[in-house]
């Protein structure tokens, strides 16, 4: 189970999404997951090995690294991407349930073509609309929560070159130097920007769905 | 999600590209992405480990490495390749949208729709005209812009395309000035020049494709202007259909020679 499997699972959801949903999925896979796998993981690969402290005291480096990097950026991004992708599974489950119901009706004697049923694109109406809209809402909430967690945990989005550490067993205050701080800052800002773009796309999709349903309701009343 | 997945996605776009576009895609995958994965990543693999500074001062190596290599070449190339590949997805989305519209017309039973079944719509290759021409041309334009921007970023960040053997560093906490030695500078210079050369070839291919599309567009317009009374009547519609089929046949022969499987 890796990013490729997630792609296979979410690819199926793509069929029942709106156009904005499809664009969101493309941005997620190409500009976030792919960048994470192909580039960011290499940048953070040596983060503990090349975290150097100006001391000979054993254990000081470990303690300082743990103090300043409670959860690595890479792990936070992986968690964020998994949490942000999973609401789409609610939609997939709802669609599968709808199809299952139709198949059951077919078996009970109603005339429905099974092949057409498998390939049918189910429209975003009724209870599916509620499922789809709540999945977008949860996506937005997860994105915002993770962006705040990043900001809170690392005091902003910039990776400092030098951190001053005075945790035991370090003697007094010790200078510790982070590995590749500029490259890490660049990728943090890039991932933040794409996260922002994804949030905008989700908000746009939410507005589109809400407007669509309001217009449909007003047509029904007139 | 890795380079293989990108290859699968872009392989689908290949079907709707011009011949120059297909050559560009081949060059991109074989001479850039493959070289990056198979060779360049090994060359730059030990770039920080074997970056050695002539000092015992802890932290000096980290700081000097960060000062001289703000973003590693490998990451810049990975970003460049991703940005340069993605405009092709605009074309893929436009084609998917057109297919969706035609399927909708087919399902409604529209008599204007000339397809016998839905499979034909799925396999149809769209010609690059009308709104698709604009999408395709803007995707090539964006490719050119991204290539140029990244080449400039490389030149600006590393003061040229050569990797020096020795760097003199005086960033804190290094004492005074410290000599730092780069790992594999000659090999890195060779690969940098190679990637720049292939990048330039890709730029030339994109410029050629842009000129080809513009020339085709203007020729078509001048033909229309030259025959203002031409109306597609019943007999001419069949001729046009036969011409389209002939083109499709000749193009599908080309596809089997150069194209990727979609």
Interface residues (C-beta under 8 A of the other chain):
Chain A: X3 X4 X7 X19 X22 X23 X26 X29 X30 X31 X33 X34 X35 X37 X38 X39 X42 X43 X46 X50 X52 X53 X54 X55 X161 X162 X175 X176 X177 X178 X179 X180 X181 X182 X183 X186 X187
Chain B: X1 X2 X3 X5 X6 X9 X48 X49 X57 X58 X59 X61 X62 X63 X65 X66 X69 X70 X71 X72 X74 X75 X78 X79 X82 X86 X89 X93 X97 X173
